[in-house]
Amino acid sequence: MQPEPRPLPDSLTRLLAVPERRPLPSRPAPARKDGAPRAPDQRSAHAALETAILRGFVVSLSALVWLAVLALSVRHIAR
């Protein structure tokens, strides 16, 4: 039995036909005219610290879950 071929909706065919446009890479801001160095962006340092803490939490939680699964597997095999 052959399935009935159904045409794709217009919106989906439009999405498939148009290639995806990627934004241009952002350019670094030009240096100040008086030659003074720019102050480091405090928001990016804060975001980097937040990201590092979050990644550490996720990795440690993942390690605890793997250790629990391993302990339960060893306990099951030992019985």
C-alpha positions as CSV (number, residue, x, y, z in Angstrom):
1,M,0.0,0.0,0.0
2,Q,1.5,3.3,-1.1
3,P,1.1,6.4,1.2
4,E,-0.5,9.4,-0.4
5,P,2.1,12.1,-1.1
6,R,0.9,15.3,0.5
7,P,2.2,18.7,-0.6
8,L,4.2,20.7,2.0
9,P,2.5,23.8,3.4
10,D,3.5,27.1,1.8
11,S,5.4,28.3,4.9
12,L,7.5,25.2,5.0
13,T,8.4,25.2,1.3
14,R,9.4,28.9,1.7
15,L,11.6,28.1,4.6
16,L,13.2,25.2,2.7
17,A,13.7,27.3,-0.5
18,V,15.3,30.4,1.1
19,P,18.9,29.9,2.3
20,E,19.6,30.8,5.9
21,R,21.3,34.2,6.3
22,R,23.9,34.5,9.0
23,P,24.7,37.8,10.6
24,L,28.0,39.4,9.8
25,P,30.6,39.0,12.5
26,S,30.7,42.0,14.8
27,R,33.7,44.2,14.5
28,P,35.7,45.4,17.5
29,A,35.0,49.0,18.6
30,P,37.6,51.5,17.3
31,A,40.2,52.8,19.7
32,R,39.5,56.1,21.4
33,K,40.8,59.1,19.6
34,D,42.9,60.4,22.5
35,G,44.8,57.1,22.6
36,A,43.7,56.1,26.1
37,P,43.1,52.4,26.6
38,R,39.5,51.2,27.0
39,A,38.4,50.1,30.5
40,P,37.5,46.4,30.6
41,D,33.9,45.7,30.3
42,Q,32.7,44.7,33.8
43,R,29.5,43.1,32.5
44,S,31.5,40.6,30.5
45,A,33.7,39.7,33.4
46,H,30.6,39.2,35.6
47,A,28.9,37.0,32.8
48,A,32.1,35.0,32.5
49,L,32.2,34.3,36.2
50,E,28.5,33.4,36.2
51,T,29.1,31.0,33.3
52,A,32.0,29.4,35.0
53,I,30.1,28.9,38.3
54,L,27.1,27.5,36.4
55,R,29.3,25.1,34.4
56,G,31.0,23.9,37.5
57,F,27.7,23.2,39.2
58,V,26.4,21.3,36.1
59,V,29.6,19.2,35.8
60,S,29.7,18.4,39.5
61,L,26.0,17.5,39.5
62,S,26.5,15.3,36.4
63,A,29.4,13.6,38.1
64,L,27.3,12.9,41.2
65,V,24.6,11.3,39.1
66,W,27.1,9.1,37.2
67,L,28.7,8.0,40.5
68,A,25.3,7.1,41.9
69,V,24.4,5.1,38.7
70,L,27.8,3.4,38.9
71,A,27.4,2.5,42.6
72,L,23.9,1.1,42.0
73,S,25.1,-0.9,39.0
74,V,28.1,-2.4,41.0
75,R,25.7,-3.1,43.9
76,H,23.3,-4.9,41.6
77,I,26.1,-7.0,40.0
78,A,27.6,-7.9,43.3
79,R,24.3,-9.4,44.5
